[in-house]
Amino acid sequence: MRHAAEWADVWYPTPPLADPLLTESIPRFREMVAEAGRDPNSVAVGTAPAAVDEASLEAYRRNGVAHVNIYLGGETPAQMLQELDRLAKLRTSVFGS
């Protein structure tokens, strides 16, 4: 976290079990960025949780996460397309069109 605060353009943590929505981690990271002499808003935060629902995606948005990579799975191409449609609707419900 400290190295990212000092030089990264994006901090991309794997959410820890104790803070899965990064509610505590992001403010701590922003403090480290400021301590490193950088503008805390100049370093984006991204994450790659295994899966999200509307509540967790909303929490990531509220906590200042700019990038969320979500697993797209399916046994067949048709299932993957269905999952992609579901994720698109989820994104729209949280972030708008």
Rosetta silent file (secondary structure, phi, psi, omega in degrees, C-alpha in Angstrom):
SEQUENCE: MRHAAEWADVWYPTPPLADPLLTESIPRFREMVAEAGRDPNSVAVGTAPAAVDEASLEAYRRNGVAHVNIYLGGETPAQMLQELDRLAKLRTSVFGS
SCORE:     score description
SCORE:     0.000 S_00000001
   1 L     0.000  -43.600 -178.127    0.000    0.000    0.000 S_00000001
   2 H   -64.396  -41.127  178.877    2.789    2.423    0.904 S_00000001
   3 H   -62.208  -43.061  178.555    4.652    1.831   -2.379 S_00000001
   4 H   -62.779  -38.851  179.155    1.470    2.479   -4.360 S_00000001
   5 H   -62.415  -31.716 -176.769    0.886    5.669   -2.370 S_00000001
   6 H   -82.046  -33.358 -171.613    4.351    6.875   -3.330 S_00000001
   7 H  -138.872  -12.357 -172.837    4.417    6.145   -7.066 S_00000001
   8 L   -79.508  154.789  171.547    1.344    4.427   -8.552 S_00000001
   9 L   -89.176  -27.146  178.020   -1.283    5.932  -10.823 S_00000001
  10 E  -141.203  134.513  172.485   -3.839    3.355   -9.614 S_00000001
  11 E   -98.136  124.528 -173.415   -3.904    1.301   -6.433 S_00000001
  12 L  -124.015   72.643 -178.445   -5.418   -2.120   -7.211 S_00000001
  13 L   -78.422  155.591  164.504   -5.775   -4.121   -3.992 S_00000001
  14 L   -85.103  124.079 -175.724   -7.400   -7.489   -3.597 S_00000001
  15 L   -57.261  126.545  178.204  -10.065   -6.724   -0.989 S_00000001
  16 L   -71.906  152.782 -179.988   -8.964   -8.137    2.377 S_00000001
  17 L   -57.383  -35.920 -177.995  -11.358  -10.404    4.256 S_00000001
  18 L   -75.873  -15.124 -177.823  -11.521   -7.916    7.117 S_00000001
  19 L  -146.178   63.615 -171.593  -12.446   -5.035    4.758 S_00000001
  20 L   -63.926  -22.754 -179.450  -14.064   -6.543    1.649 S_00000001
  21 L  -104.763    8.533  176.469  -15.569   -3.260    0.432 S_00000001
  22 L    62.786   23.749 -178.490  -12.396   -1.244    1.176 S_00000001
  23 L   -60.896  -39.546  179.014  -14.352    1.009    3.543 S_00000001
  24 L   -94.249  -31.112 -174.963  -11.386    1.353    5.912 S_00000001
  25 H   -69.586  -39.639 -177.020   -8.563    0.679    3.471 S_00000001
  26 H   -65.693  -46.936  176.886   -9.250    3.525    1.037 S_00000001
  27 H   -60.236  -38.636  177.627   -9.159    6.340    3.633 S_00000001
  28 H   -63.515  -42.456  177.669   -5.937    4.855    5.047 S_00000001
  29 H   -62.494  -45.599 -179.865   -4.486    4.681    1.526 S_00000001
  30 H   -59.592  -37.996  176.158   -5.490    8.290    0.776 S_00000001
  31 H   -62.155  -42.215  179.122   -3.712    9.376    3.976 S_00000001
  32 H   -63.953  -38.008  177.894   -0.565    7.566    2.812 S_00000001
  33 H   -62.304  -45.247  179.091   -0.774    9.298   -0.567 S_00000001
  34 H   -63.681  -41.487  178.443   -0.984   12.685    1.172 S_00000001
  35 H   -62.829  -27.669  178.221    1.921   11.766    3.468 S_00000001
  36 L   -81.729    2.429  177.698    3.942   10.968    0.336 S_00000001
  37 L    83.237   19.308 -179.018    3.352   14.554   -0.829 S_00000001
  38 L  -113.807  157.645  175.626    0.838   13.652   -3.518 S_00000001
  39 L   -72.527  118.861 -178.636   -2.746   14.718   -4.120 S_00000001
  40 H   -57.215  -28.133 -179.931   -4.904   11.858   -2.767 S_00000001
  41 H   -81.251   -4.538 -179.227   -7.409   12.380   -5.569 S_00000001
  42 H   -87.477   -6.710 -179.553   -4.709   11.890   -8.208 S_00000001
  43 L  -115.477  110.032 -179.910   -4.409    8.164   -7.512 S_00000001
  44 E   -71.304  160.656  175.728   -7.399    6.118   -8.600 S_00000001
  45 E  -120.849  133.047  175.344   -8.472    2.964   -6.766 S_00000001
  46 E  -130.594  164.627  178.072   -9.508   -0.209   -8.535 S_00000001
  47 E  -154.486  163.968 -179.428  -10.280   -3.717   -7.357 S_00000001
  48 L  -134.769   74.373  176.964  -11.048   -7.165   -8.664 S_00000001
  49 L   -71.607  160.291  179.809  -13.494   -8.955   -6.387 S_00000001
  50 L   -64.491  -39.537 -178.449  -14.625  -12.412   -7.421 S_00000001
  51 L  -156.100  161.027  176.368  -18.228  -11.265   -7.775 S_00000001
  52 L  -139.040  156.000  168.764  -20.455   -8.330   -6.894 S_00000001
  53 L  -120.126 -178.636 -175.802  -24.098   -7.641   -6.262 S_00000001
  54 H   -61.033  -41.572 -178.167  -25.856   -4.280   -6.387 S_00000001
  55 H   -64.738  -43.125 -178.767  -25.145   -3.476   -2.730 S_00000001
  56 H   -71.677  -37.616  177.491  -21.424   -4.214   -2.952 S_00000001
  57 H   -64.649  -39.782  176.497  -21.020   -2.359   -6.258 S_00000001
  58 H   -63.042  -41.437  178.615  -22.815    0.623   -4.732 S_00000001
  59 H   -64.053  -42.163  176.077  -20.498    0.445   -1.703 S_00000001
  60 H   -59.281  -45.230  178.913  -17.432    0.402   -3.964 S_00000001
  61 H   -59.900  -48.422 -179.136  -18.774    3.460   -5.787 S_00000001
  62 H   -62.126  -33.792 -178.571  -19.519    5.251   -2.518 S_00000001
  63 H   -82.429   -3.768  175.094  -16.053    4.391   -1.176 S_00000001
  64 L    95.747   17.672  177.361  -14.356    5.926   -4.214 S_00000001
  65 L   -77.763  125.110 -177.236  -13.417    2.857   -6.250 S_00000001
  66 L   -92.309  -26.018 -176.068  -13.011    3.932   -9.865 S_00000001
  67 E  -133.452  126.183  175.832  -12.403    0.524  -11.481 S_00000001
  68 E  -127.631  113.076  175.434  -14.054   -2.805  -10.628 S_00000001
  69 L   -92.264  124.070 -174.835  -13.036   -5.865  -12.628 S_00000001
  70 L  -116.808  137.543  178.167  -15.646   -8.574  -12.305 S_00000001
  71 L   -62.130  131.887  175.944  -15.292  -12.219  -13.225 S_00000001
  72 L  -114.450  105.521 -176.683  -17.287  -13.153  -16.308 S_00000001
  73 L  -121.667  170.648  177.766  -17.930  -16.865  -16.280 S_00000001
  74 L   165.142  149.957  179.553  -20.166  -19.409  -17.900 S_00000001
  75 L   -74.843  -28.935 -177.280  -20.079  -22.958  -19.180 S_00000001
  76 L  -132.413  163.099  175.173  -21.047  -21.909  -22.701 S_00000001
  77 H   -57.231  -36.576  179.665  -20.811  -18.755  -24.799 S_00000001
  78 H   -64.103  -40.877  178.297  -24.579  -18.315  -24.357 S_00000001
  79 H   -66.719  -37.533  178.077  -24.230  -18.410  -20.561 S_00000001
  80 H   -65.062  -38.669  177.359  -21.399  -15.919  -20.735 S_00000001
  81 H   -66.214  -38.771  176.458  -23.559  -13.570  -22.793 S_00000001
  82 H   -62.206  -42.956  179.107  -26.388  -13.916  -20.253 S_00000001
  83 H   -65.777  -39.218  177.302  -23.950  -13.073  -17.455 S_00000001
  84 H   -62.573  -41.230  175.806  -22.636  -10.116  -19.430 S_00000001
  85 H   -61.325  -42.319  179.954  -26.215   -8.840  -19.845 S_00000001
  86 H   -63.197  -43.575 -179.817  -26.773   -9.239  -16.088 S_00000001
  87 H   -66.451  -36.878  177.444  -23.590   -7.321  -15.307 S_00000001
  88 H   -62.829  -42.233  177.896  -24.526   -4.551  -17.750 S_00000001
  89 H   -65.048  -40.023  178.079  -27.890   -4.143  -15.990 S_00000001
  90 H   -61.719  -46.321  178.924  -26.129   -4.143  -12.617 S_00000001
  91 H   -59.792  -45.453 -179.930  -23.726   -1.449  -13.780 S_00000001
  92 H   -63.846  -38.475 -178.816  -26.573    0.682  -15.117 S_00000001
  93 H   -66.308  -28.743 -178.960  -28.570    0.298  -11.895 S_00000001
  94 H   -93.662  -43.063 -172.594  -25.646    1.624   -9.836 S_00000001
  95 H  -105.004  -10.158 -175.742  -23.950    4.116  -12.172 S_00000001
  96 L    83.209 -177.671 -175.509  -26.733    5.049  -14.585 S_00000001
  97 L   -82.791    0.000    0.000  -26.440    4.940  -18.356 S_00000001
